[in-house]
Amino acid sequence: VNNNLRCYDLAMELSSSIIEALPRNYAEQ
């Protein structure tokens, strides 16, 4: 369970950083 929780935390961090990066990519185009 602890391992799954860590994977979930990493996935949430990754998706939130991707969401933050998207507007920058659109602005550069």
C-alpha positions as CSV (number, residue, x, y, z in Angstrom):
1,V,0.0,0.0,0.0
2,N,2.8,2.4,0.9
3,N,4.4,1.8,-2.5
4,N,1.2,2.5,-4.3
5,L,0.7,5.7,-2.3
6,R,4.2,6.8,-3.4
7,C,3.5,6.0,-7.0
8,Y,0.2,8.0,-6.7
9,D,2.1,11.0,-5.2
10,L,4.7,10.9,-8.0
11,A,2.0,10.7,-10.7
12,M,0.2,13.7,-9.2
13,E,3.4,15.7,-9.0
14,L,4.2,14.8,-12.6
15,S,0.8,15.7,-13.9
16,S,0.7,19.0,-12.1
17,S,4.1,19.9,-13.4
18,I,2.9,19.0,-17.0
19,I,-0.2,21.1,-16.5
20,E,2.0,24.1,-15.4
21,A,4.3,23.6,-18.4
22,L,1.5,23.5,-21.0
23,P,0.6,27.2,-21.0
24,R,4.3,28.1,-21.5
25,N,4.5,25.8,-24.5
26,Y,1.4,27.4,-26.0
27,A,2.8,30.9,-25.4
28,E,6.0,30.1,-27.1
29,Q,4.3,29.0,-30.3
